């Protein structure tokens, strides 16, 4: 699964979902209805095989939808670094 499997709009929604936005916040950010945001989320979960918001967040980080690294605030360790 990679970004090419999603439309540009779905990538926008993925980025917002990965930042822990709920459907209402996604709708406001994109100027769409809450119902449309819910449909986007359902299609993204189905297409990506995501089970929950954590799956979406990991996908977004691993595919470069966030320019900033995910760093532990306590120790500064890069949380996306493969061990």
Buried (B, 14 or more C-beta within 10 A) or exposed (E): EEBEEBEEEBBBBBBBBBBEBBBEBBBEBBEBEBEBBBBBBEBBBEEBEBEEBEBBBBBBBEBEBBEEEEEEEEEEEEEEEEE
